[in-house]
Structures are given as structure tokens and as C-alpha cells.
Amino acid sequence: MFTNTLETGNIIALAFLIYANTVMLEAVIRAHRLPAYMNPPVLNTGYASFIFLLSIPTGIWPAVYVGIHDGLLAGFLAWILFMITGHILGFLIRVKTLVGFHFHPATALMFTGYFLTIKPFFT
């Protein structure tokens, strides 16, 4: 079912986007639910708010990318798989407790994932 994505798609970029989505979802939850003094300092800046805004497509773009390569059903199944994988990944790497540590790498990997998945459409 995912043969075209595995052959012609960029799997590393999808992994980057899933990681970024997992970290950014937890960062947004912490930034808006907890008082400012309980958050890592990086989450209380305008920079973080801008990054939160740019991270919105990371929830759906990997599934759209798979859907472009393999069709609508594969994209929908990939979206479900990516959400489950992201939650398991977040639990394993302790994103909830180390969100301040994961924020900057996730930001860099988010932009790298966007670039690697969008670049082939323009060449």
C-alpha cells in the first residue's frame, strides 16, 4: 500500500515532521494550560508563538504527502499510523517532562522536514 512512498518519498522527512508534531503539540498544551512560571522560558516568548503557528501543518502534511504518492486511503491510514506513532514516540523520549529540551531540535527538524517534502514538487 505504501510502495510509492517508500520508493520515491522521503521517509526521513516524514520522521522529522512526526517528531516535530509530537513536540509542538505538547509545547502548545504546556504553554496554554500551565502558568508561565511553570513552563520552560523558551515557551513564554513571541518566538515560540510564531513557531507554534508554523507547526500547525505538521499534523496533516505527512499524511497529505503519503496521499499524493499512494492515494487517499493510504494517506488516511498513514495519518492514523503517524498519530499513534507520535504518541508512542513522545512517551518513549519523555517529551512531556523535557519539552524545553526538545523544542529547538524539533523546530530545526520541522523546517528541514518541510523543505525535504516540498522541494521535489518544484524540481
All heavy atoms as an XYZ file, in Angstrom:
972
protein
N       0.811     -1.188      0.000
C       0.000      0.000      0.000
C       0.857      1.257      0.000
O       0.500      2.242     -0.604
C      -0.928     -0.016      1.205
C      -1.718      1.252      1.368
S      -2.971      1.183      2.622
C      -4.285      0.450      1.709
N       1.970      1.240      0.680
C       2.832      2.418      0.753
C       4.066      2.287     -0.135
O       5.096      2.892      0.139
C       3.261      2.651      2.201
C       2.120      2.875      3.141
C       1.757      1.908      4.062
C       1.400      4.047      3.090
C       0.706      2.110      4.925
C       0.335      4.264      3.956
C      -0.009      3.291      4.867
N       3.967      1.508     -1.202
C       5.143      1.222     -2.022
C       5.679      2.472     -2.722
O       6.893      2.661     -2.772
C       4.829      0.143     -3.077
O       3.707      0.561     -3.842
C       4.538     -1.181     -2.414
N       4.813      3.309     -3.279
C       5.304      4.514     -3.956
C       5.977      5.471     -2.995
O       6.986      6.099     -3.328
C       4.155      5.220     -4.689
C       3.668      4.440     -5.873
O       4.413      3.665     -6.463
N       2.408      4.613     -6.216
N       5.426      5.599     -1.810
C       6.050      6.482     -0.820
C       7.397      5.927     -0.392
O       8.362      6.687     -0.236
C       5.135      6.638      0.408
O       3.871      7.147     -0.017
C       5.725      7.592      1.412
N       7.474      4.626     -0.200
C       8.746      4.037      0.211
C       9.793      4.129     -0.888
O      10.990      4.257     -0.607
C       8.540      2.578      0.625
C       7.712      2.365      1.896
C       7.444      0.882      2.103
C       8.416      2.961      3.092
N       9.376      4.039     -2.162
C      10.331      4.083     -3.261
C      10.726      5.497     -3.649
O      11.891      5.770     -3.930
C       9.750      3.362     -4.475
C       9.652      1.872     -4.295
C       8.958      1.198     -5.464
O       8.592      1.889     -6.424
O       8.784     -0.030     -5.395
N       9.762      6.415     -3.713
C      10.063      7.763     -4.219
C       9.935      8.854     -3.176
O      10.372      9.971     -3.401
C       9.125      8.117     -5.391
O       7.766      8.094     -4.926
C       9.300      7.140     -6.533
N       9.332      8.553     -2.032
C       9.155      9.563     -0.996
C      10.356      9.663     -0.082
O      11.288      8.864     -0.151
N      10.340     10.660      0.762
C      11.426     10.885      1.699
C      10.956     10.478      3.098
O      10.259     11.233      3.772
C      11.841     12.362      1.661
C      13.170     12.589      2.301
O      13.602     11.815      3.146
N      13.835     13.655      1.901
N      11.354      9.304      3.538
C      10.906      8.755      4.810
C      11.536      9.507      5.984
O      10.894      9.709      7.011
C      11.232      7.248      4.895
C      10.657      6.506      3.689
C      10.732      6.642      6.184
C       9.170      6.672      3.512
N      12.772      9.949      5.820
C      13.447     10.701      6.884
C      12.690     11.998      7.167
O      12.502     12.377      8.325
C      14.910     11.007      6.489
C      15.673      9.721      6.208
C      15.601     11.845      7.549
C      15.945      8.875      7.407
N      12.242     12.666      6.111
C      11.497     13.917      6.291
C      10.180     13.660      7.009
O       9.759     14.471      7.846
C      11.243     14.574      4.934
N       9.535     12.551      6.724
C       8.297     12.211      7.435
C       8.576     11.969      8.916
O       7.795     12.388      9.774
C       7.641     10.985      6.808
C       7.071     11.174      5.401
C       6.535      9.856      4.878
C       6.005     12.234      5.384
N       9.676     11.303      9.212
C      10.039     11.079     10.618
C      10.322     12.411     11.322
O       9.917     12.613     12.474
C      11.258     10.163     10.700
N      10.996     13.335     10.638
C      11.253     14.662     11.211
C       9.949     15.377     11.529
O       9.804     15.980     12.590
C      12.061     15.521     10.242
C      13.504     15.133     10.096
C      14.282     15.718      9.117
C      14.099     14.181     10.908
C      15.610     15.386      8.960
C      15.432     13.833     10.757
C      16.183     14.446      9.783
N       8.992     15.305     10.613
C       7.722     16.000     10.811
C       6.884     15.365     11.924
O       6.206     16.076     12.675
C       6.938     16.050      9.503
C       7.519     16.983      8.443
C       6.778     16.810      7.129
C       7.467     18.421      8.901
N       6.937     14.056     12.051
C       6.201     13.388     13.127
C       6.798     13.777     14.483
O       6.071     14.063     15.441
C       6.209     11.866     12.920
C       5.391     11.508     11.683
C       5.675     11.140     14.142
C       5.582     10.091     11.234
N       8.126     13.808     14.563
C       8.787     14.233     15.803
C       8.429     15.682     16.131
O       8.080     16.002     17.272
C      10.300     14.059     15.658
C      11.089     14.693     16.775
C      11.091     14.136     18.046
C      11.837     15.846     16.555
C      11.812     14.716     19.070
C      12.560     16.430     17.570
C      12.546     15.863     18.833
O      13.265     16.442     19.850
N       8.491     16.545     15.144
C       8.171     17.955     15.371
C       6.719     18.119     15.800
O       6.417     18.921     16.696
C       8.450     18.768     14.109
N       5.818     17.374     15.188
C       4.411     17.449     15.565
C       4.210     17.020     17.013
O       3.481     17.665     17.767
C       3.572     16.591     14.627
C       2.099     16.681     14.930
O       1.598     17.725     15.308
N       1.403     15.584     14.753
N       4.851     15.953     17.417
C       4.722     15.459     18.783
C       5.213     16.495     19.793
O       4.538     16.781     20.787
C       5.513     14.149     18.944
O       5.043     13.210     17.988
C       5.384     13.592     20.340
N       6.367     17.071     19.538
C       6.935     18.051     20.463
C       6.103     19.330     20.485
O       5.807     19.880     21.555
C       8.401     18.354     20.090
C       8.948     19.501     20.921
C       9.253     17.114     20.271
N       5.697     19.813     19.322
C       4.956     21.074     19.269
C       3.576     20.946     19.899
O       3.101     21.885     20.542
C       4.843     21.576     17.832
C       6.153     21.978     17.228
S       6.964     23.253     18.196
C       8.579     23.224     17.482
N       2.914     19.811     19.734
C       1.623     19.625     20.397
C       1.773     19.699     21.916
O       0.980     20.358     22.595
C       1.005     18.285     20.002
C       0.308     18.225     18.657
C      -0.156     16.811     18.376
C      -0.872     19.172     18.624
N       2.772     19.052     22.445
C       2.999     19.102     23.886
C       3.410     20.497     24.332
O       2.983     20.966     25.398
C       4.061     18.082     24.290
C       4.261     17.969     25.772
C       2.997     17.601     26.530
O       2.210     16.788     26.035
O       2.798     18.134     27.631
N       4.213     21.186     23.528
C       4.631     22.549     23.888
C       3.445     23.501     23.906
O       3.331     24.346     24.809
C       5.699     23.038     22.906
N       2.563     23.390     22.946
C       1.373     24.255     22.919
C       0.481     23.964     24.123
O      -0.032     24.891     24.761
C       0.597     24.069     21.593
C      -0.768     24.696     21.668
C       1.372     24.651     20.442
N       0.299     22.703     24.440
C      -0.523     22.342     25.594
C       0.060     22.928     26.874
O      -0.643     23.522     27.687
C      -0.669     20.808     25.694
C      -1.560     20.297     24.566
C      -1.223     20.390     27.046
C      -1.567     18.797     24.418
N       1.370     22.788     27.043
C       2.005     23.329     28.256
C       1.963     24.836     28.287
O       1.752     25.435     29.337
C       3.454     22.860     28.343
C       3.585     21.442     28.793
C       5.022     21.115     29.033
N       5.547     21.927     30.107
C       6.027     21.448     31.233
N       6.047     20.163     31.426
N       6.504     22.243     32.162
N       2.179     25.484     27.151
C       2.224     26.945     27.124
C       0.869     27.572     27.429
O       0.806     28.669     27.974
C       2.729     27.422     25.763
N      -0.207     26.891     27.095
C      -1.526     27.486     27.278
C      -2.258     27.003     28.528
O      -3.163     27.688     28.990
C      -2.389     27.242     26.041
C      -1.893     27.988     24.856
N      -1.961     29.351     24.750
C      -1.279     27.579     23.727
C      -1.433     29.748     23.619
N      -1.000     28.675     22.970
N      -1.909     25.857     29.051
C      -2.617     25.336     30.226
C      -1.940     25.678     31.543
O      -2.596     25.821     32.556
C      -2.763     23.820     30.133
C      -3.806     23.395     29.167
C      -4.119     21.944     29.351
N      -5.073     21.507     28.351
C      -5.274     20.263     28.042
N      -4.606     19.312     28.636
N      -6.164     19.943     27.122
N      -0.624     25.770     31.530
C       0.097     25.988     32.774
C       0.457     27.461     32.929
O       0.630     28.173     31.939
C       1.385     25.151     32.794
C       1.197     23.637     32.769
C       2.548     22.953     32.718
C       0.438     23.185     33.991
N       0.628     27.922     34.151
C       1.091     29.299     34.349
C       2.501     29.483     33.807
O       3.274     28.525     33.691
C       1.076     29.459     35.874
C       0.281     28.327     36.403
C       0.311     27.239     35.389
N       2.842     30.712     33.492
C       4.124     30.996     32.837
C       5.319     30.557     33.673
O       6.334     30.122     33.129
C       4.232     32.482     32.523
N       5.233     30.649     34.987
C       6.383     30.291     35.814
C       6.625     28.781     35.862
O       7.681     28.345     36.302
C       6.236     30.857     37.226
C       5.069     30.295     38.016
C       5.212     29.129     38.752
C       3.842     30.936     38.017
C       4.152     28.604     39.462
C       2.781     30.420     38.726
C       2.931     29.264     39.449
O       1.889     28.747     40.155
N       5.682     27.967     35.414
C       5.858     26.514     35.423
C       6.385     25.979     34.092
O       6.664     24.796     33.967
C       4.540     25.821     35.755
C       4.085     26.069     37.171
S       2.548     25.241     37.545
C       3.071     23.548     37.583
N       6.511     26.842     33.092
C       6.972     26.435     31.767
C       8.463     26.716     31.594
O       9.006     27.605     32.254
C       6.221     27.199     30.681
C       4.791     26.757     30.555
O       4.480     25.606     30.806
N       3.937     27.675     30.178
N       9.112     26.011     30.678
C      10.466     26.413     30.314
C      10.423     27.828     29.720
O       9.453     28.199     29.058
C      10.874     25.400     29.245
C       9.974     24.235     29.443
C       8.705     24.795     29.991
N      11.441     28.635     29.949
C      11.412     30.026     29.490
C      11.205     30.184     27.983
O      10.614     31.170     27.534
C      12.776     30.574     29.905
C      13.216     29.696     31.016
C      12.621     28.354     30.752
N      11.655     29.219     27.204
C      11.530     29.350     25.752
C      10.070     29.339     25.308
O       9.725     29.917     24.284
C      12.350     28.260     25.031
C      11.716     26.892     25.222
C      12.498     28.571     23.562
N       9.184     28.731     26.063
C       7.775     28.647     25.675
C       7.001     29.928     25.966
O       5.868     30.072     25.526
C       7.095     27.478     26.376
C       7.636     26.092     26.078
C       6.817     25.047     26.792
C       7.678     25.826     24.597
N       7.603     30.861     26.678
C       6.925     32.102     27.040
C       7.357     33.274     26.166
O       7.218     34.424     26.562
C       7.184     32.428     28.512
C       6.669     31.346     29.425
O       5.657     30.720     29.132
N       7.357     31.107     30.521
N       7.874     33.018     24.987
C       8.367     34.082     24.117
C       7.493     34.214     22.871
O       6.719     33.320     22.538
C       9.812     33.783     23.673
O       9.821     32.571     22.917
C      10.745     33.638     24.865
N       7.657     35.338     22.195
C       6.960     35.533     20.924
C       7.482     34.592     19.852
O       6.744     34.192     18.951
N       8.762     34.253     19.946
C       9.367     33.297     19.022
C       8.634     31.955     19.079
O       8.317     31.359     18.049
C      10.851     33.131     19.383
C      11.529     31.927     18.795
C      11.865     31.895     17.443
C      11.849     30.822     19.576
C      12.489     30.785     16.897
C      12.472     29.725     19.043
C      12.800     29.710     17.707
O      13.415     28.619     17.176
N       8.338     31.504     20.286
C       7.632     30.219     20.443
C       6.228     30.304     19.868
O       5.765     29.361     19.225
C       7.588     29.827     21.910
N       5.558     31.422     20.057
C       4.213     31.576     19.494
C       4.247     31.521     17.970
O       3.363     30.930     17.343
C       3.602     32.896     19.946
O       3.481     32.926     21.339
N       5.255     32.126     17.380
C       5.405     32.087     15.924
C       5.693     30.672     15.448
O       5.135     30.220     14.443
C       6.513     33.053     15.494
C       6.686     33.153     14.019
C       5.682     33.677     13.224
C       7.858     32.723     13.422
C       5.839     33.769     11.847
C       8.017     32.812     12.047
C       7.006     33.336     11.263
N       6.534     29.951     16.155
C       6.841     28.568     15.798
C       5.604     27.689     15.964
O       5.356     26.788     15.148
C       8.024     28.041     16.633
C       9.286     28.827     16.312
C       8.257     26.567     16.404
C       9.728     28.776     14.868
N       4.800     27.941     16.994
C       3.551     27.189     17.162
C       2.662     27.375     15.943
O       2.044     26.428     15.455
C       2.796     27.642     18.406
C       3.476     27.349     19.713
C       3.162     28.074     20.830
C       4.430     26.351     19.825
C       3.777     27.830     22.048
C       5.055     26.085     21.022
C       4.723     26.828     22.142
N       2.587     28.594     15.451
C       1.771     28.883     14.278
C       2.301     28.154     13.042
O       1.528     27.586     12.264
C       1.738     30.393     14.028
C       0.891     30.880     12.882
C      -0.578     30.637     13.187
C       1.131     32.349     12.638
N       3.615     28.139     12.876
C       4.204     27.458     11.722
C       4.124     25.937     11.828
O       4.265     25.243     10.819
C       5.668     27.875     11.560
C       5.902     29.330     11.177
C       7.395     29.624     11.129
C       5.261     29.663      9.857
N       3.914     25.417     13.017
C       3.882     23.963     13.189
C       2.498     23.368     12.974
O       2.350     22.147     13.045
C       4.386     23.585     14.581
O       3.442     23.943     15.567
N       1.498     24.171     12.709
C       0.141     23.637     12.519
C       0.084     22.598     11.392
O      -0.512     21.542     11.561
C      -0.863     24.782     12.305
C      -1.026     25.580     13.600
C      -2.213     24.254     11.836
C      -1.823     26.848     13.448
N       0.708     22.839     10.235
C       0.613     21.831      9.167
C       1.326     20.506      9.442
O       1.097     19.543      8.719
C       1.261     22.511      7.961
C       1.221     23.954      8.249
C       1.304     24.076      9.733
N       2.163     20.430     10.484
C       2.865     19.167     10.733
C       1.914     18.053     11.134
O       2.287     16.885     11.061
C       3.941     19.310     11.827
O       3.320     19.732     13.040
C       5.024     20.262     11.411
N       0.709     18.382     11.532
C      -0.257     17.352     11.888
C      -0.844     16.645     10.692
O      -1.180     15.466     10.754
N      -0.963     17.346      9.568
C      -1.639     16.763      8.403
C      -0.713     16.618      7.192
O      -0.965     15.765      6.341
C      -2.900     17.596      8.062
C      -3.830     16.862      7.121
C      -2.534     18.940      7.498
C      -4.531     15.723      7.734
N       0.341     17.418      7.105
C       1.181     17.379      5.910
C       1.825     16.013      5.645
O       1.876     15.577      4.485
C       2.240     18.475      5.936
C       3.150     18.412      4.764
C       4.482     18.176      4.782
C       2.798     18.549      3.377
N       4.981     18.163      3.510
C       3.959     18.382      2.621
C       1.612     18.765      2.710
C       3.979     18.442      1.235
C       1.630     18.831      1.329
C       2.799     18.673      0.613
N       2.328     15.266      6.638
C       2.866     13.937      6.316
C       1.832     13.008      5.677
O       2.146     12.263      4.753
C       3.328     13.395      7.668
C       3.596     14.597      8.482
C       2.587     15.612      8.046
N       0.582     13.072      6.131
C      -0.464     12.231      5.547
C      -0.808     12.692      4.135
O      -1.050     11.866      3.242
C      -1.702     12.260      6.425
N      -0.818     13.992      3.908
C      -1.059     14.512      2.559
C       0.069     14.072      1.627
O      -0.164     13.692      0.482
C      -1.204     16.049      2.581
C      -1.214     16.624      1.186
C      -2.452     16.448      3.340
N       1.292     14.113      2.124
C       2.453     13.693      1.341
C       2.332     12.220      0.931
O       2.565     11.871     -0.230
C       3.715     13.929      2.169
C       5.015     13.631      1.468
C       5.511     14.491      0.499
C       5.758     12.504      1.790
C       6.716     14.224     -0.131
C       6.953     12.235      1.159
C       7.426     13.098      0.207
O       8.612     12.832     -0.424
N       1.944     11.362      1.880
C       1.730      9.950      1.553
C       0.556      9.812      0.591
O       0.597      9.015     -0.350
C       1.504      9.113      2.838
C       1.065      7.703      2.505
C       2.772      9.089      3.668
N      -0.494     10.588      0.801
C      -1.659     10.548     -0.081
C      -1.337     10.969     -1.501
O      -1.907     10.430     -2.453
N      -0.436     11.912     -1.671
C      -0.019     12.323     -3.014
C       0.678     11.176     -3.725
O       0.482     10.952     -4.920
C       0.892     13.570     -2.940
C       0.062     14.790     -2.548
C       1.609     13.813     -4.261
C       0.893     16.017     -2.233
N       1.484     10.431     -3.000
C       2.225      9.320     -3.606
C       1.376      8.059     -3.784
O       1.539      7.344     -4.766
C       3.460      8.977     -2.759
C       4.556      9.979     -2.875
N       5.355     10.087     -3.977
C       4.982     10.936     -2.025
C       6.228     11.046     -3.806
N       6.021     11.585     -2.614
N       0.495      7.760     -2.814
C      -0.176      6.461     -2.811
C      -1.696      6.504     -2.813
O      -2.323      5.454     -2.810
C       0.269      5.649     -1.593
C       1.653      5.084     -1.765
O       1.959      4.604     -2.862
O       2.423      5.124     -0.793
N      -2.297      7.645     -2.762
C      -3.755      7.711     -2.815
C      -4.388      8.096     -1.493
O      -3.733      8.145     -0.439
N      -5.692      8.354     -1.557
C      -6.430      8.874     -0.416
C      -6.497      7.882      0.746
O      -6.291      8.260      1.903
C      -7.846      9.267     -0.862
C      -8.723      9.930      0.176
C      -8.127     11.251      0.601
C     -10.114     10.129     -0.373
N      -6.772      6.641      0.475
C      -6.868      5.650      1.547
C      -5.529      5.479      2.261
O      -5.484      5.418      3.496
C      -7.354      4.309      0.995
C      -7.505      3.194      2.024
C      -8.569      3.558      3.053
C      -7.841      1.892      1.345
N      -4.458      5.420      1.505
C      -3.132      5.293      2.116
C      -2.802      6.523      2.949
O      -2.204      6.416      4.026
C      -2.070      5.088      1.040
N      -3.198      7.696      2.485
C      -2.971      8.915      3.252
C      -3.733      8.919      4.558
O      -3.207      9.315      5.599
N      -4.982      8.467      4.534
C      -5.770      8.399      5.759
C      -5.188      7.390      6.745
O      -5.064      7.670      7.945
C      -7.232      8.051      5.434
C      -8.103      7.973      6.629
C      -8.465      9.119      7.316
C      -8.560      6.755      7.097
C      -9.267      9.060      8.444
C      -9.361      6.676      8.217
C      -9.718      7.831      8.897
N      -4.816      6.218      6.259
C      -4.210      5.213      7.137
C      -2.864      5.694      7.679
O      -2.522      5.419      8.831
C      -4.052      3.892      6.398
C      -5.353      3.167      6.066
C      -5.068      1.924      5.234
C      -6.110      2.805      7.324
N      -2.107      6.405      6.847
C      -0.828      6.946      7.300
C      -1.043      7.980      8.398
O      -0.280      8.036      9.368
C      -0.071      7.569      6.130
N      -2.101      8.793      8.272
C      -2.381      9.796      9.296
C      -2.667      9.129     10.641
O      -2.137      9.547     11.668
C      -3.555     10.667      8.861
C      -3.920     11.713      9.843
C      -3.193     12.820     10.168
C      -5.092     11.744     10.650
N      -3.848     13.540     11.119
C      -5.021     12.899     11.434
C      -6.193     10.914     10.769
C      -6.008     13.238     12.336
C      -7.180     11.261     11.671
C      -7.087     12.410     12.434
N      -3.472      8.074     10.625
C      -3.763      7.350     11.870
C      -2.482      6.727     12.427
O      -2.187      6.828     13.622
C      -4.846      6.282     11.624
C      -6.183      6.951     11.310
C      -4.975      5.346     12.827
C      -7.257      6.005     10.849
N      -1.701      6.109     11.566
C      -0.442      5.493     11.981
C       0.531      6.532     12.535
O       1.191      6.304     13.555
C       0.189      4.751     10.802
C       1.494      4.046     11.049
C       1.265      2.837     11.950
C       2.114      3.617      9.736
N       0.615      7.696     11.898
C       1.529      8.742     12.355
C       1.113      9.301     13.715
O       1.962      9.606     14.552
C       1.620      9.874     11.340
C       2.285      9.501     10.048
C       2.054     10.222      8.896
C       3.141      8.417      9.972
C       2.651      9.890      7.704
C       3.750      8.067      8.783
C       3.511      8.809      7.646
N      -0.185      9.446     13.951
C      -0.645      9.946     15.242
C      -0.332      8.948     16.360
O       0.135      9.334     17.435
C      -2.147     10.233     15.211
C      -2.537     11.409     14.379
S      -1.845     12.943     15.010
C      -0.923     13.489     13.599
N      -0.561      7.673     16.108
C      -0.250      6.651     17.117
C       1.251      6.584     17.347
O       1.725      6.541     18.490
C      -0.809      5.282     16.676
C      -2.339      5.322     16.687
C      -0.290      4.159     17.568
C      -2.992      4.132     16.040
N       2.023      6.606     16.265
C       3.484      6.570     16.377
C       4.001      7.785     17.133
O       4.916      7.676     17.957
C       4.121      6.511     14.975
O       3.593      5.396     14.270
C       5.623      6.401     15.060
N       3.430      8.950     16.868
C       3.856     10.159     17.556
C       3.606     10.103     19.049
O       4.461     10.524     19.841
N       2.478      9.578     19.462
C       2.202      9.470     20.895
C       3.131      8.472     21.571
O       3.607      8.723     22.681
C       0.745      9.085     21.129
C      -0.203     10.200     20.881
N      -0.225     11.334     21.648
C      -1.138     10.372     19.936
C      -1.151     12.149     21.200
N      -1.719     11.589     20.144
N       3.394      7.361     20.908
C       4.326      6.383     21.469
C       5.734      6.970     21.533
O       6.428      6.830     22.542
C       4.292      5.071     20.657
C       2.933      4.394     20.832
C       5.417      4.135     21.079
C       2.702      3.225     19.900
N       6.146      7.656     20.483
C       7.458      8.304     20.459
C       7.560      9.346     21.567
O       8.580      9.422     22.266
C       7.686      8.968     19.101
C       8.924      9.837     18.959
C      10.148      8.948     18.816
C       8.794     10.746     17.761
N       6.520     10.129     21.735
C       6.528     11.141     22.790
C       6.656     10.540     24.177
O       7.325     11.097     25.050
N       6.028      9.411     24.381
C       6.152      8.729     25.674
C       7.564      8.187     25.868
O       8.136      8.295     26.954
C       5.128      7.597     25.763
C       5.218      6.805     27.024
C       4.770      7.327     28.221
C       5.766      5.530     27.016
C       4.857      6.587     29.404
C       5.861      4.785     28.169
C       5.406      5.319     29.372
N       8.148      7.612     24.823
C       9.469      6.988     24.947
C      10.587      7.999     25.168
O      11.539      7.725     25.900
C       9.768      6.135     23.714
C       8.929      4.867     23.562
C       9.280      4.162     22.262
C       9.133      3.942     24.740
N      10.499      9.150     24.513
C      11.575     10.140     24.664
C      11.231     11.205     25.703
O      11.938     12.207     25.809
C      11.945     10.784     23.319
C      10.765     11.532     22.735
C      12.498      9.767     22.365
C      11.116     12.313     21.484
N      10.152     10.998     26.449
C       9.744     11.846     27.569
C       9.569     13.312     27.168
O      10.129     14.206     27.775
C      10.746     11.723     28.700
C      10.817     10.335     29.248
C      11.819     10.173     30.318
N      12.124     11.422     31.008
C      12.863     11.516     32.074
N      13.375     10.442     32.583
N      13.106     12.659     32.648
N       8.781     13.529     26.145
C       8.540     14.890     25.670
C       7.816     15.718     26.731
O       8.082     16.900     26.887
C       7.747     14.868     24.343
C       7.264     16.239     23.970
C       8.605     14.305     23.237
N       6.925     15.101     27.493
C       6.149     15.849     28.492
C       7.039     16.523     29.521
O       6.808     17.664     29.905
C       5.182     14.908     29.185
C       3.779     15.386     29.156
C       2.864     14.365     29.767
C       1.805     14.064     28.795
N       0.499     14.369     29.045
N       8.045     15.830     29.974
C       8.913     16.399     31.014
C      10.093     17.171     30.443
O      10.645     18.022     31.134
C       9.446     15.290     31.931
O      10.118     14.319     31.151
C       8.313     14.628     32.682
N      10.477     16.898     29.211
C      11.649     17.545     28.619
C      11.291     18.418     27.410
O      12.053     18.512     26.457
C      12.663     16.478     28.188
C      13.209     15.577     29.293
C      14.049     14.471     28.706
C      14.016     16.397     30.274
N      10.130     19.053     27.446
C       9.682     19.815     26.284
C      10.610     20.995     25.993
O      10.824     21.343     24.838
C       8.210     20.258     26.448
C       8.064     21.312     27.508
C       7.631     20.715     25.138
N      11.193     21.598     27.002
C      12.136     22.691     26.778
C      13.392     22.226     26.067
O      13.971     22.953     25.253
N      13.824     21.014     26.370
C      14.998     20.443     25.712
C      14.708     20.075     24.257
O      15.559     20.257     23.382
C      15.455     19.195     26.481
C      16.561     18.439     25.823
C      17.855     18.910     25.855
C      16.307     17.245     25.164
C      18.880     18.212     25.240
C      17.323     16.541     24.550
C      18.612     17.024     24.594
N      13.515     19.584     23.977
C      13.168     19.126     22.634
C      12.700     20.251     21.704
O      12.579     20.026     20.502
C      12.051     18.072     22.708
C      12.497     16.750     23.232
N      13.259     15.880     22.497
C      12.270     16.144     24.419
C      13.487     14.802     23.210
N      12.897     14.937     24.386
N      12.422     21.433     22.237
C      11.790     22.477     21.433
C      12.674     22.941     20.274
O      12.217     23.010     19.129
C      11.402     23.670     22.310
C      10.660     24.730     21.569
C       9.320     24.553     21.270
C      11.287     25.888     21.157
C       8.619     25.519     20.570
C      10.603     26.857     20.464
C       9.262     26.673     20.170
N      13.924     23.276     20.534
C      14.798     23.787     19.468
C      15.153     22.727     18.420
O      15.112     23.023     17.219
C      16.047     24.430     20.059
C      15.759     25.716     20.767
N      15.268     26.829     20.139
C      15.865     26.052     22.064
C      15.100     27.801     21.004
N      15.455     27.347     22.193
N      15.512     21.485     18.804
C      15.723     20.469     17.764
C      14.467     20.203     16.935
O      14.542     20.004     15.724
C      16.138     19.223     18.538
C      16.648     19.711     19.825
C      15.904     20.974     20.120
N      13.305     20.213     17.584
C      12.060     19.986     16.840
C      11.799     21.122     15.857
O      11.299     20.886     14.753
C      10.892     19.843     17.807
N      12.135     22.342     16.237
C      11.964     23.478     15.330
C      12.849     23.317     14.104
O      12.397     23.494     12.967
C      12.301     24.793     16.052
O      11.446     24.922     17.187
C      12.120     25.979     15.143
N      14.109     22.966     14.314
C      15.025     22.786     13.189
C      14.583     21.617     12.306
O      14.608     21.726     11.063
C      16.440     22.544     13.705
N      14.169     20.522     12.913
C      13.742     19.366     12.129
C      12.414     19.615     11.424
O      12.167     19.047     10.357
C      13.650     18.135     13.016
C      14.991     17.609     13.531
C      14.787     16.444     14.476
C      15.896     17.220     12.389
N      11.576     20.470     11.987
C      10.316     20.814     11.324
C      10.595     21.536     10.004
O      10.042     21.179      8.963
C       9.471     21.705     12.235
C       8.184     22.168     11.606
S       7.222     23.221     12.696
C       8.261     24.669     12.800
N      11.476     22.524     10.038
C      11.794     23.246      8.806
C      12.521     22.354      7.803
O      12.297     22.448      6.597
C      12.620     24.495      9.106
C      11.832     25.559      9.801
C      12.237     26.052     11.023
C      10.659     26.048      9.249
C      11.506     27.031     11.673
C       9.923     27.029      9.885
C      10.342     27.517     11.105
N      13.385     21.468      8.302
C      14.069     20.530      7.417
C      13.068     19.570      6.775
O      13.151     19.288      5.583
C      15.125     19.737      8.210
O      16.007     20.646      8.837
C      15.902     18.817      7.303
N      12.126     19.076      7.558
C      11.101     18.178      7.018
C      10.229     18.861      5.982
O       9.903     18.279      4.942
N       9.835     20.114      6.255
C       9.063     20.864      5.259
C       9.849     20.995      3.958
O       9.331     20.784      2.873
C       8.717     22.263      5.774
C       7.576     22.344      6.746
C       7.518     23.358      7.674
C       6.544     21.420      6.741
C       6.479     23.474      8.569
C       5.496     21.509      7.635
C       5.472     22.547      8.539
O       4.432     22.646      9.409
N      11.114     21.368      4.083
C      11.937     21.571      2.896
C      12.098     20.276      2.094
O      11.956     20.269      0.876
C      13.313     22.114      3.305
C      14.259     22.262      2.151
C      14.124     23.293      1.247
C      15.293     21.349      1.957
C      14.979     23.421      0.179
C      16.153     21.470      0.904
C      16.003     22.508      0.011
N      12.384     19.184      2.785
C      12.625     17.922      2.084
C      11.374     17.344      1.439
O      11.467     16.604      0.463
C      13.218     16.886      3.044
C      14.650     17.172      3.527
C      15.073     16.141      4.558
C      15.620     17.190      2.361
N      10.192     17.650      1.973
C       8.971     17.121      1.370
C       8.410     18.031      0.297
O       7.707     17.551     -0.610
C       7.882     16.871      2.434
O       7.644     18.068      3.159
C       8.285     15.747      3.368
N       8.683     19.313      0.357
C       8.137     20.239     -0.630
C       9.082     20.425     -1.817
O       8.642     20.645     -2.945
C       7.816     21.599      0.041
C       6.681     21.394      1.026
C       7.441     22.652     -0.977
C       6.385     22.601      1.881
N      10.370     20.292     -1.603
C      11.367     20.514     -2.657
C      11.146     19.678     -3.933
O      11.254     20.217     -5.027
C      12.758     20.254     -2.094
C      13.870     20.499     -3.070
C      15.201     20.130     -2.470
C      16.168     19.898     -3.578
N      17.168     18.921     -3.250
N      10.813     18.388     -3.852
C      10.655     17.608     -5.085
C       9.520     18.095     -5.988
O       9.547     17.836     -7.195
C      10.363     16.190     -4.591
C      10.893     16.133     -3.230
C      10.769     17.507     -2.679
N       8.543     18.795     -5.441
C       7.442     19.279     -6.263
C       7.834     20.456     -7.148
O       7.113     20.818     -8.077
C       6.245     19.660     -5.396
C       5.678     18.500     -4.637
C       5.638     18.519     -3.251
C       5.214     17.371     -5.284
C       5.126     17.456     -2.533
C       4.706     16.297     -4.584
C       4.667     16.338     -3.210
N       8.974     21.071     -6.855
C       9.415     22.233     -7.627
C      10.613     21.939     -8.507
O      11.176     22.856     -9.101
C       9.758     23.390     -6.664
C       8.542     23.899     -5.951
C       8.368     23.628     -4.607
C       7.585     24.640     -6.625
C       7.249     24.087     -3.943
C       6.475     25.096     -5.967
C       6.291     24.831     -4.614
N      11.044     20.693     -8.587
C      12.182     20.365     -9.468
C      11.725     19.561    -10.664
O      10.703     19.007    -10.732
C      13.251     19.562     -8.708
O      12.681     18.378     -8.168
C      13.863     20.394     -7.612
